[in-house]
Amino acid sequence: MLTKYKRNMISSFNLFAIIFVCRLLVAFTASTGFIVGEYTPDIVISAIIGLVIVFLISIPCVYVAKNKNMFENKWISTLYAFYFIYVGSISVSKFSYFASTELDPNAKIIFFSAMIIIACTYTATLGIESISRFASFVFIIVLLGAVSIGLLSSSSFSVLNLFPFTKNPIKTILINSLIITADTNEIILFLALSPKVNGKTKKPLYCGITLSIISIIIMILVTIASLGDAATLSAYPIFAMAQISTFEFFERLDSVYMAFWIFAAFLKTSVYLYSSATLLKRGKHKNKCLISGILMFIFSFIMINFNLFAKIQKAALIIPFFVFALIIPLLQIIFNKKSKGEKLLESF
């Protein structure tokens, strides 16, 4: 049965595409300095553990999204709006570092941040429908890009590079699993986007996260098998693998992949800005998008200018994630149950 079209709403597939692209972008721009220990195959174990933790943590978010709109409370809504600005600025800073390092080392990092935020602020003002149509396009090219990287680098692939499979200690593997979990902000993004979905929301969420992490696992294994010990020495291992991916008639495919990843960064930042603007209660949508964009640029400027991105502690990402993805939704469920119980007693 066809789903009836509704204005300012998106389809279930659009939600899936947004979640998949936003999560996969983390792997594209992840540097070896952001993980603990060496860039070795046991990161796959961390990713699998992280996926399990994400599924468990997502339960309160899915329940709240289905049974209660906690963003009716303006304080909670505003708090989440600032969270999206915060994580969005980190995402922009990470991509700006990546772009300046790989594209033009002499370019100002803040220049990349400004260009991304200005373009994405305008896109956010166009509404969720425009963003979702772009998401469908980006999903296809990013998926094709990820598959082609693996296939075209197969000439350098050696299974021997995957052994020994575990080099990092158990503590390091567990810490990396927490980092991977905290990088899955899409379950928090789900809270803001689910009311805009005209159709199922639970299945697209889990399919998007699962497929993205499986894609990340495959890319990590192919990268290590292709680069060997050089994967640990490279600042951006997956991009380094993209640089060795060649085609018979076109040997510089890394520039094509970079274009794909720019599209992905553009989509992710636009979604964060749109979500932040919708959660701010007062003002016109365009004005709220502008405010969110200005705040995101200020945060990015502070992180880049004072080198906070390089110094930022992993706890500054992990702790806020668990607060917004688990603790606040759980408190909403508990207090909602309590208020229902009190009303039931009062009825007697």
Rosetta silent file (secondary structure, phi, psi, omega in degrees, C-alpha in Angstrom):
SEQUENCE: MLTKYKRNMISSFNLFAIIFVCRLLVAFTASTGFIVGEYTPDIVISAIIGLVIVFLISIPCVYVAKNKNMFENKWISTLYAFYFIYVGSISVSKFSYFASTELDPNAKIIFFSAMIIIACTYTATLGIESISRFASFVFIIVLLGAVSIGLLSSSSFSVLNLFPFTKNPIKTILINSLIITADTNEIILFLALSPKVNGKTKKPLYCGITLSIISIIIMILVTIASLGDAATLSAYPIFAMAQISTFEFFERLDSVYMAFWIFAAFLKTSVYLYSSATLLKRGKHKNKCLISGILMFIFSFIMINFNLFAKIQKAALIIPFFVFALIIPLLQIIFNKKSKGEKLLESF
SCORE:     score description
SCORE:     0.000 S_00000001
   1 L     0.000  132.629 -178.004    0.000    0.000    0.000 S_00000001
   2 L   -73.485  141.275  176.779    1.367    3.385   -0.994 S_00000001
   3 L   -82.429  131.296 -178.500    2.091    5.909    1.741 S_00000001
   4 L   -68.511  135.350 -179.247    0.152    9.123    1.284 S_00000001
   5 L   -71.101  138.967  176.391    2.364   12.129    0.584 S_00000001
   6 L  -133.980  138.014  179.366    2.510   14.844    3.251 S_00000001
   7 L   -68.743  148.705  179.626    4.221   18.206    3.040 S_00000001
   8 L    60.275   27.076  177.026    7.240   18.844    5.292 S_00000001
   9 L  -128.904  159.248  178.678    7.569   15.093    5.863 S_00000001
  10 E  -123.866  162.640  178.952   10.067   12.521    4.608 S_00000001
  11 L   -83.803  168.965  177.770    9.818    8.846    3.744 S_00000001
  12 H   -62.859  -36.863  179.262   11.259    5.966    5.746 S_00000001
  13 H   -65.087  -38.781  177.896   13.915    5.479    3.078 S_00000001
  14 H   -60.569  -41.684  177.185   14.994    9.110    3.402 S_00000001
  15 H   -61.816  -44.469  178.004   15.465    8.613    7.159 S_00000001
  16 H   -58.996  -45.372 -178.433   17.508    5.471    6.455 S_00000001
  17 H   -63.257  -42.498  179.931   19.673    7.336    3.911 S_00000001
  18 H   -62.836  -46.807 -178.803   20.345   10.234    6.298 S_00000001
  19 H   -64.338  -42.744 -178.881   21.334    7.919    9.167 S_00000001
  20 H   -62.661  -50.486 -176.759   23.537    5.756    6.933 S_00000001
  21 H   -65.130  -44.942 -178.498   25.442    8.650    5.344 S_00000001
  22 H   -61.844  -39.318 -179.114   25.883   10.591    8.606 S_00000001
  23 H   -74.356  -38.449 -177.353   27.294    7.543   10.413 S_00000001
  24 H   -68.868  -30.119 -179.757   29.529    6.427    7.556 S_00000001
  25 H   -59.038  -31.651 -179.964   31.099    9.886    7.245 S_00000001
  26 H   -57.866  -40.531 -179.060   32.705    9.377   10.665 S_00000001
  27 H   -69.906  -37.088 -178.960   34.821    6.548    9.240 S_00000001
  28 H   -61.056  -39.826 -173.603   35.890    8.551    6.189 S_00000001
  29 L  -106.274   13.857 -179.384   37.337   11.387    8.264 S_00000001
  30 L   -79.413  127.881  178.698   38.506    9.366   11.292 S_00000001
  31 L   -97.050  159.431  179.546   42.190    9.799   12.039 S_00000001
  32 H   -66.230  -21.908 -179.691   44.407    7.259   13.761 S_00000001
  33 H   -74.413  -13.851 -177.032   44.953    9.794   16.541 S_00000001
  34 H   -86.582  -18.815  177.155   41.309    9.648   17.583 S_00000001
  35 L   -94.608  167.756  177.534   41.371    5.980   18.560 S_00000001
  36 L   -99.098  136.979  178.859   43.292    4.426   21.433 S_00000001
  37 L    83.970 -158.138 -177.134   46.166    2.100   20.613 S_00000001
  38 L   -91.755  156.274  177.340   47.192    0.909   17.153 S_00000001
  39 L   -82.884   86.074 -173.869   45.101    0.826   13.979 S_00000001
  40 L  -125.948  168.703 -176.829   44.797   -2.965   13.919 S_00000001
  41 L   -58.280  -21.132 -178.786   42.093   -5.534   12.993 S_00000001
  42 L   -69.313   -5.726  171.579   40.827   -5.700   16.585 S_00000001
  43 H   -61.978  -28.233  176.792   39.093   -2.364   15.881 S_00000001
  44 H   -61.791  -39.828  177.728   36.509   -4.643   14.224 S_00000001
  45 H   -63.533  -42.248  177.497   35.851   -6.216   17.633 S_00000001
  46 H   -61.111  -39.881 -179.547   35.408   -2.734   19.078 S_00000001
  47 H   -65.691  -39.698  179.609   32.965   -1.891   16.267 S_00000001
  48 H   -67.437  -43.816  176.871   30.870   -5.007   16.920 S_00000001
  49 H   -61.846  -42.696  178.485   30.771   -4.301   20.671 S_00000001
  50 H   -60.762  -39.554  178.621   29.897   -0.684   19.878 S_00000001
  51 H   -62.476  -42.026  178.414   27.035   -1.801   17.628 S_00000001
  52 H   -63.246  -44.064  179.321   25.585   -3.944   20.425 S_00000001
  53 H   -62.606  -41.111  178.947   25.864   -1.045   22.899 S_00000001
  54 H   -61.101  -42.876  179.104   24.177    1.300   20.407 S_00000001
  55 H   -61.116  -41.619 -179.718   21.265   -1.106   20.006 S_00000001
  56 H   -67.830  -43.828 -178.789   20.816   -1.294   23.786 S_00000001
  57 H   -67.074  -30.725 -175.706   21.095    2.467   24.289 S_00000001
  58 H   -70.869  -16.677 -176.480   18.668    3.159   21.447 S_00000001
  59 H   -57.263  -50.094  177.160   15.778    1.387   23.207 S_00000001
  60 H   -61.292  -38.396  179.877   14.780    4.393   25.386 S_00000001
  61 H   -62.762  -44.714  179.913   15.113    6.741   22.384 S_00000001
  62 H   -64.682  -40.839  179.542   12.865    4.561   20.227 S_00000001
  63 H   -64.447  -46.407 -179.591   10.332    4.237   23.046 S_00000001
  64 H   -63.582  -41.669 -179.243   10.256    7.981   23.730 S_00000001
  65 H   -63.547  -32.362 -177.334    9.985    8.793   20.016 S_00000001
  66 H   -85.154  -36.091 -170.872    7.002    6.454   19.668 S_00000001
  67 H  -109.841  -15.919 -175.588    5.092    7.163   22.896 S_00000001
  68 L  -154.095  131.408  175.099    6.045   10.654   24.049 S_00000001
  69 L   -90.860   93.680 -175.376    7.221   13.878   22.451 S_00000001
  70 H   -73.088  -11.193  178.846    9.717   15.024   25.063 S_00000001
  71 H   -80.456    4.638  171.327   10.502   18.128   22.983 S_00000001
  72 H   -67.426  -27.351  175.145    7.218   19.643   24.162 S_00000001
  73 L   -79.104  117.335 -173.401    9.308   20.806   27.110 S_00000001
  74 H   -65.396  -29.698 -179.395   11.077   23.944   25.839 S_00000001
  75 H   -70.904  -43.846  177.346   14.071   23.509   28.168 S_00000001
  76 H   -65.419  -42.266  179.271   14.760   19.964   26.992 S_00000001
  77 H   -60.069  -45.715  179.535   14.152   21.014   23.401 S_00000001
  78 H   -65.625  -38.001  179.413   16.613   23.915   23.683 S_00000001
  79 H   -61.400  -44.493  178.422   19.164   21.679   25.402 S_00000001
  80 H   -68.385  -33.855  177.383   19.072   19.204   22.505 S_00000001
  81 H   -59.916  -44.030  179.120   19.273   22.076   20.012 S_00000001
  82 H   -70.263  -29.981  176.825   22.577   23.172   21.559 S_00000001
  83 H   -64.578  -42.775  178.643   23.772   19.569   21.603 S_00000001
  84 H   -64.621  -36.163  176.230   23.280   19.330   17.833 S_00000001
  85 H   -65.486  -40.825 -179.085   25.176   22.594   17.395 S_00000001
  86 H   -63.514  -53.840 -178.511   27.964   21.231   19.614 S_00000001
  87 H   -70.500  -29.279  176.390   28.391   17.879   17.839 S_00000001
  88 H   -65.586  -39.820  178.747   27.875   19.585   14.476 S_00000001
  89 H   -66.996  -35.291  176.290   30.755   21.955   15.178 S_00000001
  90 H   -65.872  -43.406  178.909   32.963   18.989   16.101 S_00000001
  91 H   -61.868  -43.509  178.911   31.991   17.236   12.866 S_00000001
  92 H   -64.687  -41.835  179.610   32.752   20.365   10.820 S_00000001
  93 H   -62.987  -43.108  179.142   36.094   20.833   12.602 S_00000001
  94 H   -61.491  -45.886 -178.927   37.072   17.211   11.970 S_00000001
  95 H   -68.579  -34.882  179.105   36.213   17.436    8.300 S_00000001
  96 H   -65.623  -41.584  175.153   37.984   20.802    7.961 S_00000001
  97 H   -60.254  -45.426  179.958   41.169   19.323    9.458 S_00000001
  98 H   -61.158  -47.922 -177.547   40.843   16.387    7.085 S_00000001
  99 H   -65.433  -42.742 -179.108   40.210   18.586    4.025 S_00000001
 100 H   -68.009  -33.530  179.930   43.017   21.023    4.783 S_00000001
 101 H   -71.009  -43.394 -173.807   45.471   18.180    5.413 S_00000001
 102 H   -92.027  -28.165 -177.271   44.643   16.205    2.279 S_00000001
 103 L   -92.942  -55.497 -176.252   43.583   18.946   -0.164 S_00000001
 104 L  -149.773   96.088 -179.174   45.665   22.036    0.601 S_00000001
 105 L   -58.980  -22.258 -178.860   47.944   22.094    3.682 S_00000001
 106 L   -86.616   -9.063 -178.394   48.492   25.827    3.190 S_00000001
 107 L   -76.436  150.867  176.814   44.774   26.650    3.327 S_00000001
 108 L   -74.317  130.001 -177.978   43.208   28.067    6.478 S_00000001
 109 H   -63.285  -38.280 -178.054   41.204   25.411    8.301 S_00000001
 110 H   -63.840  -24.203  178.253   38.619   27.954    9.397 S_00000001
 111 H   -63.302  -44.720  178.488   38.000   28.712    5.700 S_00000001
 112 H   -63.397  -41.788  178.886   36.678   25.193    5.117 S_00000001
 113 H   -60.868  -45.403 -178.465   34.479   25.445    8.222 S_00000001
 114 H   -62.426  -45.276 -178.815   33.022   28.767    7.123 S_00000001
 115 H   -63.080  -42.895  179.914   32.242   27.548    3.605 S_00000001
 116 H   -64.002  -48.523 -175.559   30.567   24.366    4.872 S_00000001
 117 H   -66.860  -40.652  178.751   28.468   26.120    7.505 S_00000001
 118 H   -60.815  -48.265 -179.219   27.341   28.955    5.197 S_00000001
 119 H   -64.957  -40.561 -177.307   26.202   26.510    2.500 S_00000001
 120 H   -73.645  -31.029  176.054   24.562   24.168    4.992 S_00000001
 121 H   -63.012  -42.811  177.207   22.753   26.985    6.801 S_00000001
 122 H   -62.960  -43.283  179.957   21.115   27.948    3.525 S_00000001
 123 H   -61.940  -40.192  179.840   20.202   24.307    2.843 S_00000001
 124 H   -62.168  -31.842  179.470   18.660   23.955    6.315 S_00000001
 125 H   -68.969  -20.350 -178.050   16.359   26.910    5.575 S_00000001
 126 L   -76.338  -16.361  176.654   14.919   25.005    2.586 S_00000001
 127 L   102.007  169.702 -174.109   13.346   22.417    4.882 S_00000001
 128 H   -69.934  -28.672 -179.641   13.528   18.696    5.498 S_00000001
 129 H   -64.844  -45.069  178.757   12.075   17.729    2.112 S_00000001
 130 H   -64.431  -41.665  178.928   14.946   19.314    0.191 S_00000001
 131 H   -63.195  -41.488 -177.256   17.488   17.786    2.558 S_00000001
 132 H   -67.549  -37.045  177.701   15.915   14.333    2.227 S_00000001
 133 H   -64.741  -39.937  176.646   15.975   14.422   -1.590 S_00000001
 134 H   -65.890  -35.475 -179.768   19.664   15.296   -1.455 S_00000001
 135 H   -61.885  -38.996  179.077   20.182   12.474    1.076 S_00000001
 136 H   -62.469  -40.741  178.324   18.879    9.891   -1.403 S_00000001
 137 H   -66.447  -46.065 -178.157   21.414   11.068   -3.989 S_00000001
 138 H   -65.491  -37.426  178.739   24.309   11.142   -1.502 S_00000001
 139 H   -55.641  -46.382 -177.138   23.407    7.665   -0.211 S_00000001
 140 H   -65.192  -48.391 -175.710   23.861    6.158   -3.673 S_00000001
 141 H   -71.450  -33.469  178.607   27.175    7.849   -4.503 S_00000001
 142 H   -70.062  -40.762  177.978   28.676    7.257   -1.045 S_00000001
 143 H   -64.332  -43.153  176.861   27.712    3.576   -1.120 S_00000001
 144 H   -63.086  -38.856  178.470   29.181    3.224   -4.614 S_00000001
 145 H   -63.407  -44.322 -179.551   32.304    5.034   -3.441 S_00000001
 146 H   -63.899  -41.647  179.834   32.762    2.728   -0.447 S_00000001
 147 H   -66.856  -43.884 -177.599   32.302   -0.394   -2.598 S_00000001
 148 H   -65.921  -33.971  177.605   34.649    0.845   -5.342 S_00000001
 149 H   -59.329  -45.965 -179.558   37.409    1.645   -2.838 S_00000001
 150 H   -65.134  -43.188 -176.650   37.388   -1.957   -1.691 S_00000001
 151 H   -70.771  -42.128 -174.647   37.241   -3.441   -5.193 S_00000001
 152 H   -79.254  -13.366  176.965   39.830   -1.200   -6.830 S_00000001
 153 L   -99.579    9.568 -175.553   42.378   -1.627   -4.042 S_00000001
 154 H   -64.615  -23.318 -179.626   42.158   -5.422   -4.212 S_00000001
 155 H   -64.303  -25.957  179.936   45.507   -5.641   -6.040 S_00000001
 156 H   -97.800    2.269 -174.646   47.271   -4.648   -2.809 S_00000001
 157 L   -72.651  131.928  176.069   45.115   -6.900   -0.607 S_00000001
 158 L  -142.259  120.181 -178.976   46.938   -9.472    1.523 S_00000001
 159 H   -62.316  -28.256 -178.311   45.221  -11.584    4.176 S_00000001
 160 H   -61.350  -28.315  179.695   48.549  -11.937    5.981 S_00000001
 161 H   -67.830  -14.768 -179.424   48.356   -8.255    6.957 S_00000001
 162 H   -85.896   -2.856 -178.264   45.340   -9.092    9.130 S_00000001
 163 L  -118.183  143.691   -4.178   47.409  -11.271   11.465 S_00000001
 164 L   -67.472  142.418 -172.889   47.852  -11.253   14.357 S_00000001
 165 L   -68.457  -36.198  179.349   44.203  -10.180   14.534 S_00000001
 166 L  -114.064  121.677  176.261   44.417   -8.799   18.068 S_00000001
 167 L  -118.986  -34.371 -179.254   47.317   -6.568   19.070 S_00000001
 168 L   -79.535  148.583  176.949   45.708   -4.084   21.431 S_00000001
 169 L   -67.484  165.044 -177.348   44.908   -5.084   25.042 S_00000001
 170 H   -58.926  -40.002  179.835   41.312   -5.739   26.128 S_00000001
 171 H   -58.799  -43.121  179.598   41.107   -2.355   27.889 S_00000001
 172 H   -64.856  -41.701  178.846   42.013   -0.567   24.657 S_00000001
 173 H   -60.868  -41.282 -179.378   39.440   -2.582   22.688 S_00000001
 174 H   -69.464  -40.342  178.142   36.716   -1.640   25.180 S_00000001
 175 H   -63.095  -42.731  178.078   37.665    2.056   25.172 S_00000001
 176 H   -63.694  -32.586  177.173   37.547    2.076   21.367 S_00000001
 177 H   -66.009  -35.701  176.543   34.102    0.465   21.519 S_00000001
 178 H   -68.754  -38.081  178.245   32.915    3.382   23.670 S_00000001
 179 H   -64.013  -44.136  178.569   34.414    5.870   21.189 S_00000001
 180 H   -63.647  -39.421  178.092   32.621    4.138   18.307 S_00000001
 181 H   -63.101  -46.773 -177.489   29.393    4.139   20.327 S_00000001
 182 H   -68.204  -19.750  176.932   29.689    7.857   21.137 S_00000001
 183 L   -80.656   -5.692 -179.114   30.265    8.609   17.451 S_00000001
 184 L   -94.609   64.698  179.222   26.806    7.202   16.688 S_00000001
 185 L   -71.064   -4.108 -177.523   24.909   10.431   17.336 S_00000001
 186 H   -65.095  -25.099  177.409   22.322    9.281   14.817 S_00000001
 187 H   -73.174  -24.802  173.511   20.200    7.704   17.556 S_00000001
 188 H   -79.477  -39.423  176.056   19.908   11.184   19.103 S_00000001
 189 H   -59.884  -33.280  178.710   19.263   12.677   15.683 S_00000001
 190 H   -57.707  -37.387  179.296   16.483   10.100   15.356 S_00000001
 191 H   -60.449  -38.197 -177.965   14.595   11.795   18.213 S_00000001
 192 H   -80.257  -31.946 -174.487   14.472   15.059   16.254 S_00000001
 193 H   -91.457  -25.166 -175.026   13.714   13.546   12.836 S_00000001
 194 H   -56.927  -37.351  177.183   11.201   10.806   13.709 S_00000001
 195 H   -65.696  -15.647 -178.376    8.220   13.223   13.966 S_00000001
 196 H   -94.178    1.902 -176.126    9.017   14.292   10.389 S_00000001
 197 E   -94.902  126.736  177.473    8.830   10.746    8.976 S_00000001
 198 L   -96.707   79.775 -176.383    5.733    9.697    7.083 S_00000001
 199 L   148.979 -159.621 -179.148    6.035    5.968    7.666 S_00000001
 200 L   -71.594  148.102 -179.500    8.024    3.536    9.775 S_00000001
 201 L  -121.270  -33.200 -175.346   10.927    4.881   11.809 S_00000001
 202 H   -65.672  -47.906 -178.708   12.310    2.000   13.865 S_00000001
 203 H   -63.701  -45.910  177.426   13.389   -0.198   10.944 S_00000001
 204 H   -60.096  -35.875  179.220   15.168    2.620    9.019 S_00000001
 205 H   -61.927  -54.266 -176.202   17.063    3.561   12.186 S_00000001
 206 H   -69.194  -36.667  177.769   18.418    0.095   12.873 S_00000001
 207 H   -66.861  -40.732  179.675   19.039   -0.719    9.203 S_00000001
 208 H   -63.556  -46.242 -179.730   20.904    2.556    8.694 S_00000001
 209 H   -67.388  -44.543 -178.146   23.148    2.083   11.723 S_00000001
 210 H   -63.394  -48.562 -178.510   23.773   -1.621   11.033 S_00000001
 211 H   -64.380  -37.494 -179.550   24.607   -1.187    7.353 S_00000001
 212 H   -67.253  -42.990 -179.360   26.889    1.782    8.055 S_00000001
 213 H   -70.948  -35.963  174.372   28.867   -0.025   10.758 S_00000001
 214 H   -62.479  -41.361  177.390   29.121   -3.182    8.617 S_00000001
 215 H   -62.133  -41.067  178.890   30.452   -0.969    5.800 S_00000001
 216 H   -63.716  -42.967  179.303   32.940    0.573    8.238 S_00000001
 217 H   -60.027  -45.804  179.880   34.088   -2.877    9.388 S_00000001
 218 H   -62.575  -43.582 -179.307   34.649   -4.005    5.786 S_00000001
 219 H   -65.284  -38.074  178.207   36.572   -0.811    4.938 S_00000001
 220 H   -63.695  -45.735 -179.681   38.768   -1.166    8.027 S_00000001
 221 H   -63.480  -44.260  179.695   39.626   -4.785    7.164 S_00000001
 222 H   -65.516  -38.859  179.714   40.334   -3.939    3.520 S_00000001
 223 H   -62.636  -48.705 -178.901   42.426   -0.925    4.560 S_00000001
 224 H   -67.177  -40.120  179.633   44.603   -2.905    6.961 S_00000001
 225 H   -66.440  -29.014 -178.631   44.896   -5.849    4.531 S_00000001
 226 H   -87.072  -38.111 -175.395   45.956   -3.442    1.757 S_00000001
 227 H   -97.576  -23.686 -177.650   48.252   -1.085    3.706 S_00000001
 228 L    66.332 -135.651 -179.817   49.579   -3.378    6.431 S_00000001
 229 L   -66.041  -19.536  179.790   51.607   -1.522    9.084 S_00000001
 230 H   -66.283  -19.781  178.918   51.360    1.646    6.975 S_00000001
 231 H   -63.529  -38.506  179.126   47.729    1.947    8.103 S_00000001
 232 H   -70.612  -32.987 -178.034   48.888    2.865   11.611 S_00000001
 233 H   -77.815  -21.460 -178.133   51.396    5.390   10.255 S_00000001
 234 L   -80.586  139.352  178.270   48.823    7.141    8.053 S_00000001
 235 L   -67.125  -39.124 -179.785   46.838   10.021    9.567 S_00000001
 236 L  -129.101   87.975 -172.291   43.727    9.021    7.581 S_00000001
 237 H   -59.096  -43.259 -176.997   44.022    5.302    6.700 S_00000001
 238 H   -66.270  -37.445  176.405   40.800    4.947    4.670 S_00000001
 239 H   -69.008  -34.864  177.062   41.704    7.957    2.521 S_00000001
 240 H   -62.171  -37.429  177.155   45.198    6.547    2.113 S_00000001
 241 H   -68.273  -35.878  177.602   43.613    3.384    0.744 S_00000001
 242 H   -62.570  -30.452 -179.406   41.502    5.502   -1.600 S_00000001
 243 H   -71.689  -24.788  177.902   44.734    6.991   -2.952 S_00000001
 244 H   -93.637   -4.478  176.071   46.012    3.564   -3.988 S_00000001
 245 L   -75.125  120.860 -177.584   42.696    2.664   -5.630 S_00000001
 246 L  -126.902  158.392  177.079   43.266    2.926   -9.372 S_00000001
 247 E  -128.329  153.842 -173.507   41.297    2.400  -12.555 S_00000001
 248 L   -55.364  -39.647 -175.552   42.651    1.555  -15.986 S_00000001
 249 L  -106.282   -0.693 -175.936   41.759    4.931  -17.511 S_00000001
 250 E  -152.335  104.242 -171.399   41.759    7.122  -14.404 S_00000001
 251 L   -91.834  -13.823 -179.170   44.435    6.738  -11.739 S_00000001
 252 L  -105.210   68.816 -179.428   43.553    9.643   -9.413 S_00000001
 253 L   -77.540  -13.990 -178.309   40.281    8.368   -7.945 S_00000001
 254 H   -62.310  -30.951  177.889   41.031    9.932   -4.565 S_00000001
 255 H   -69.290  -33.160  176.472   39.762   13.283   -5.871 S_00000001
 256 H   -67.683  -44.430  178.720   36.477   11.621   -6.848 S_00000001
 257 H   -62.607  -38.793  178.591   36.155   10.058   -3.406 S_00000001
 258 H   -60.371  -39.225  177.883   36.882   13.419   -1.800 S_00000001
 259 H   -62.571  -41.142  177.447   33.961   14.899   -3.733 S_00000001
 260 H   -60.116  -43.768 -175.958   31.708   12.120   -2.403 S_00000001
 261 H   -71.629  -29.695  174.442   32.810   12.810    1.164 S_00000001
 262 H   -64.955  -41.165  175.953   32.250   16.549    0.764 S_00000001
 263 H   -59.985  -42.922 -179.506   28.661   15.759   -0.236 S_00000001
 264 H   -64.277  -43.039  178.197   28.328   13.572    2.866 S_00000001
 265 H   -64.516  -38.303  177.692   29.736   16.300    5.149 S_00000001
 266 H   -61.421  -45.676  179.509   27.403   18.810    3.535 S_00000001
 267 H   -64.071  -47.262 -176.348   24.381   16.569    4.219 S_00000001
 268 H   -62.091  -45.279 -179.856   25.351   15.806    7.819 S_00000001
 269 H   -65.485  -38.253  178.707   25.938   19.446    8.749 S_00000001
 270 H   -63.156  -41.109 -179.848   22.678   20.496    7.085 S_00000001
 271 H   -66.223  -41.456  178.448   20.724   17.896    9.063 S_00000001
 272 H   -63.371  -43.473  179.984   22.293   19.012   12.353 S_00000001
 273 H   -66.232  -41.749  178.533   21.508   22.658   11.620 S_00000001
 274 H   -62.737  -45.819 -178.844   17.941   21.850   10.571 S_00000001
 275 H   -62.871  -41.485  178.082   17.352   19.716   13.689 S_00000001
 276 H   -62.253  -44.014 -178.734   18.759   22.433   15.942 S_00000001
 277 H   -63.958  -39.054 -179.010   16.548   25.078   14.317 S_00000001
 278 H   -70.122  -25.117 -178.768   13.390   22.979   14.688 S_00000001
 279 H   -85.729  -17.176  173.410   14.074   22.422   18.384 S_00000001
 280 L   -76.678  124.938 -167.459   14.434   26.130   19.114 S_00000001
 281 L   -76.228  -36.928 -172.838   10.903   27.171   20.068 S_00000001
 282 L  -104.857  146.592  175.374   10.749   30.858   19.157 S_00000001
 283 L   103.190  165.332  176.679   11.281   32.666   15.867 S_00000001
 284 L   -74.200  154.384 -175.570   10.922   31.948   12.157 S_00000001
 285 H   -59.173  -44.060 -178.683   12.604   28.858   10.766 S_00000001
 286 H   -63.191  -39.913  178.814   15.054   30.815    8.586 S_00000001
 287 H   -66.526  -38.546  179.618   16.101   33.006   11.508 S_00000001
 288 H   -68.691  -35.857  175.683   16.602   29.978   13.734 S_00000001
 289 H   -63.938  -40.706  179.263   18.731   28.322   11.044 S_00000001
 290 H   -64.279  -43.460  178.326   20.835   31.472   10.856 S_00000001
 291 H   -62.153  -44.804  179.617   21.287   31.553   14.648 S_00000001
 292 H   -62.113  -41.514  179.204   22.249   27.870   14.682 S_00000001
 293 H   -64.216  -41.670  179.226   24.731   28.429   11.842 S_00000001
 294 H   -64.029  -45.032  179.795   26.354   31.390   13.611 S_00000001
 295 H   -64.821  -39.440  178.712   26.686   29.456   16.869 S_00000001
 296 H   -64.473  -39.112  178.405   28.098   26.425   15.062 S_00000001
 297 H   -66.646  -40.063  178.957   30.699   28.623   13.354 S_00000001
 298 H   -62.033  -45.844  178.237   31.664   30.246   16.685 S_00000001
 299 H   -61.607  -43.301  179.441   32.121   26.837   18.317 S_00000001
 300 H   -63.761  -41.688  179.477   34.134   25.612   15.317 S_00000001
 301 H   -60.897  -43.711  179.709   36.266   28.759   15.357 S_00000001
 302 H   -63.421  -44.559 -179.444   37.063   28.308   19.055 S_00000001
 303 H   -63.018  -41.859 -177.125   37.958   24.633   18.567 S_00000001
 304 H   -77.730  -45.236 -174.756   40.182   25.353   15.575 S_00000001
 305 H   -66.625  -35.895 -179.569   41.747   28.645   16.710 S_00000001
 306 L  -101.278   12.207  177.149   42.672   27.334   20.160 S_00000001
 307 L    56.919   32.404 -178.291   43.518   23.871   18.857 S_00000001
 308 H   -70.464  -28.034 -179.178   40.852   22.369   21.101 S_00000001
 309 H   -62.523  -39.812  179.508   40.038   19.668   18.572 S_00000001
 310 H   -72.742  -28.773 -175.665   43.522   18.192   18.958 S_00000001
 311 H   -95.384  -16.067 -171.291   43.392   18.563   22.735 S_00000001
 312 L   -58.401  133.096  179.606   39.761   17.646   23.338 S_00000001
 313 L   -76.860  145.160 -179.339   39.375   14.718   25.663 S_00000001
 314 L   -61.548  -24.586  177.558   37.396   11.733   24.449 S_00000001
 315 H   -63.909  -28.070  179.340   35.257   12.131   27.568 S_00000001
 316 H   -68.522  -15.652  174.280   33.963   15.403   26.105 S_00000001
 317 H  -100.924  -41.334 -174.233   32.319   13.292   23.398 S_00000001
 318 H   -70.315  -47.674 -176.307   31.451   10.138   25.323 S_00000001
 319 H   -63.525  -50.423  177.924   29.814   11.702   28.411 S_00000001
 320 H   -59.458  -35.686  179.767   27.450   14.113   26.541 S_00000001
 321 H   -60.488  -49.191 -178.413   26.448   11.278   24.208 S_00000001
 322 H   -66.891  -31.473  177.510   25.347    9.011   27.054 S_00000001
 323 H   -65.176  -48.481 -174.590   23.555   11.911   28.751 S_00000001
 324 H   -83.009  -27.310 -178.373   21.506   12.828   25.677 S_00000001
 325 H   -90.287  -25.648 -174.086   21.073    9.330   24.218 S_00000001
 326 H  -123.304  -55.244 -170.706   20.357    7.403   27.412 S_00000001
 327 H   -66.293  -51.594 -178.139   19.952    9.349   30.645 S_00000001
 328 H   -62.947  -46.655  176.206   17.504   12.069   29.533 S_00000001
 329 H   -60.334  -38.407  177.810   15.228    9.647   27.577 S_00000001
 330 H   -63.745  -42.349  177.718   15.240    7.249   30.547 S_00000001
 331 H   -62.801  -37.166  177.494   14.278   10.054   32.914 S_00000001
 332 H   -63.136  -40.896  179.413   11.461   11.013   30.546 S_00000001
 333 H   -66.646  -43.613 -178.490   10.145    7.439   30.616 S_00000001
 334 H   -63.574  -48.697 -178.164   10.392    7.211   34.411 S_00000001
 335 H   -69.308  -30.720  177.304    8.660   10.521   35.085 S_00000001
 336 H   -67.302  -42.081  177.392    6.035    9.778   32.449 S_00000001
 337 H   -64.266  -39.755 -178.724    5.225    6.442   34.138 S_00000001
 338 H   -64.975  -43.532 -179.355    5.125    8.165   37.526 S_00000001
 339 H   -66.814  -36.007  176.871    2.708   10.858   36.334 S_00000001
 340 H   -65.949  -39.183  178.532    0.463    8.231   34.757 S_00000001
 341 H   -64.846  -40.307  179.021    0.473    6.282   38.012 S_00000001
 342 H   -65.865  -39.084  178.182   -0.486    9.373   40.013 S_00000001
 343 H   -66.059  -36.486  179.364   -3.337   10.150   37.625 S_00000001
 344 H   -66.030  -39.731  178.177   -4.566    6.566   37.916 S_00000001
 345 H   -67.043  -39.392 -179.816   -4.599    6.814   41.717 S_00000001
 346 H   -64.922  -28.931 -179.419   -6.409   10.138   41.573 S_00000001
 347 H   -70.015  -19.895  176.508   -9.122    8.587   39.401 S_00000001
 348 L   -91.782    0.000    0.000   -9.979    6.245   42.300 S_00000001
